[in-house]
Amino acid sequence: MPLVWIIAIILAIAAIGFLLGRRRVLQAVQGDRRKLHSLPNYYGSNVLISALVPALLLLIIWLTLQPIYVNSLVSSGLSVSDLEQAASPDLVMAEIRRTADGLELAVASGTMTEDLARDPGADITEVAEGLQEAGSIVTSAVTQPILRAAQQYRAIMGTGYTMMFWAVVLMALGGAFWGLRNARPDYRARHTVEQAIRALLVAAASIAILTTLGIILSLIFNTIEFFRLYPATEFFFGTNWAPSFSGRGGASDLGVLPLLWGTFYISIVALTVAIPIGLFAAIYLSEYASPRVRAMAKPALEVLAGIPTIVYGLFALLTVGPLLMKVFGPDALGIMQAGTAVMTAGLVMGIMLIPFVSSLSDDIINAVPQAMRDGSYGLGATKSETIRKVILPAALPGVVGAILLAASRAIGETMIVVLGAGAAARLSLNPFDAMTTVTAKIVSQLTGDADFASPEALVAFALGMTLFVITLGLNIIALTIVRKYREQYD
Amino acid sequence: MYDTQNKESALSQDDIKISARNVQVYYGDNHAIKDVNVDIEDKTVTAFIGPSGCGKSTFLRCINRMNDTIDVARVEGDILLDGENIYDPKVDPVQLRAKVGMVFQKPNPFPKSIYDNVAYGPRIHGLARNKAELDEIVERALKRGAIWEEVKDRLTAPGTGLSGGQQQRLCIARAVATEPEVLLMDEPCSALDPIATAQVEELIDELRQNYSVVIVTHSMQQAARVSQKTAFFHLGNLVEYDDTDKIFTQPEDPRTESYITGRIG
């Protein structure tokens, strides 16, 4: 019985329960709905919830626990000699699961009879043929004991699923009856529904928070693992980034400083571009532009924020890089060796950040009360004097917040750096040198073919953690500043 | 008869600070001010009264061309300040506003120190040659704003930290610091409690010695207390303009009488 069907049946039970609950309570008051505590739909919804929620919860729990239980059951049935042939028990179990899945597939596609799939004495070659015909991969690891274990696995799982089906359907029916019993005119169905909605919202919020926690935990554990293999002082204070990949052997230098320097250098170039342009654009839009121009220009500027960063990366690689080469390259000023450089990535990233700075600053400048402008104009100040001396100082905390948010975007940016700045980790002051950032190196460390337990791969988590702490710090500062600013005028 | 006419013309030459002739104001299609003629005297407090939306604030904002900052507003007719039309293309509204100061309904100190709030106008107009002169201007303005004693020890504290009444007096001091000739006040006490209102009213009376003060107010008692002349606006028309005593005791127009006795508005 596929999962979709089980869910469909539960839903059907719940829907019928809804209608019955509604009808029952209306009958109880002879159609006079003023005598009900809640609207009829609430009684229906109450039945629906009591049918649906316990059944779905049971389904989820069953689906999580059953494979764990069956795994332990089957692996305890395997003899020691079966396990010894394979590299690890995990691999044997994976093989068994794959074979069981293959049998399922073969039976479903008709290349193997159910009897053959269940026959414990079945010939291994016959079964293997059937499996191959059905399109599953059969490795040499499929031996007689593994096949038997797979058959056993398949049988237990099958029984488990049948039991699960009945348990869940009974749970749904039981819930529906429980709900129907409560469909009395004086039952406070509205409150129950209200609580259910609340629980749903709490669940959604907790999933978001728990996921964040999970991400942080996985970062932390892997980072700790990395620091077991590689000294923390060398990571934080090392000035050389030279990972050696397992094939070549030898020790790696995994100093984070060149990467942090690259990150900050590129971010600084980007912010130098984005802050003045974004801020001036915001001032124009909020103070000078007529409503019609503003209505057109603001969305147009915000389109910049919607361009995927890979497209910016292409722009850096194919347009900005060659353009800079024409001016600073070997044929001209001679200080730029290749199109990929801090400057290339920084300029393009700056363009990407303009809408972040301008859109937020525009909102903040608009939030400065009109009374401030009136006061300044009333004293005979011109427009630009008013902006310079009253509006910008009043909006400054908010603008700083906007800039810090843009900065944390810049620090976390990857694609533009990969395509625009090159891959050389280097400590240099020349903005026309190729450099790389923390994020770009995380990508290259994890996409290589290094063993996942090696320091060369695990360093990615330490890098991620470093970056996370830095951007988190920036975000906290930004939010604090923005909040403080808000208090001033509210 | 001839004599009185002569006396009136003599008055218009010496003491008329602002004279408005056939002033019309439109907000888009809305005709907000209809054909207003008024002569405002120097060294006098003139009150504009009338029900909400009657155009008194709009007219006040015409006198220093603050309506220029509203895109849809359009002003027709002449407003003469010392005989010079302020809507003449040659007139710079920025300079005009330095001469015609304004105090707003809600106290609006800048989020700066008390000192910087008052020094704002003198700084942008270059009224002081050095720090000492600026200090002097600030002190004089704060004294005229009747707030010097309260703030002299904390001039570097933010102006937004003062109480509402102090903020409004700070705003008056700020307006006075640019040495204006006319002071426009748009319901300056509507956001203040009775004690702060009394302080500001007392201040307005003192300011009369140096400036021509025009005040828009919703409170008829306030108009009666502080002003010498009163103008009653209704639905964009200037209904009646006369000595305050006369307006409140023997109004000529039935609409004025209805308003001050509380039957309309």
Boltz contact constraints between the chains, C-beta under 6 A:
constraints:
  - contact:
      token1: [A, 371]
      token2: [B, 106]
      max_distance: 6.0
  - contact:
      token1: [A, 371]
      token2: [B, 108]
      max_distance: 6.0
  - contact:
      token1: [A, 374]
      token2: [B, 104]
      max_distance: 6.0
  - contact:
      token1: [A, 375]
      token2: [B, 108]
      max_distance: 6.0
  - contact:
      token1: [A, 377]
      token2: [B, 69]
      max_distance: 6.0
  - contact:
      token1: [A, 378]
      token2: [B, 97]
      max_distance: 6.0
  - contact:
      token1: [A, 378]
      token2: [B, 102]
      max_distance: 6.0
  - contact:
      token1: [A, 379]
      token2: [B, 121]
      max_distance: 6.0
  - contact:
      token1: [A, 379]
      token2: [B, 178]
      max_distance: 6.0
  - contact:
      token1: [A, 380]
      token2: [B, 94]
      max_distance: 6.0
  - contact:
      token1: [A, 380]
      token2: [B, 97]
      max_distance: 6.0
  - contact:
      token1: [A, 380]
      token2: [B, 98]
      max_distance: 6.0
  - contact:
      token1: [A, 381]
      token2: [B, 124]
      max_distance: 6.0
  - contact:
      token1: [A, 382]
      token2: [B, 94]
      max_distance: 6.0
  - contact:
      token1: [A, 385]
      token2: [B, 124]
      max_distance: 6.0
  - contact:
      token1: [A, 390]
      token2: [B, 110]
      max_distance: 6.0
  - contact:
      token1: [A, 394]
      token2: [B, 111]
      max_distance: 6.0
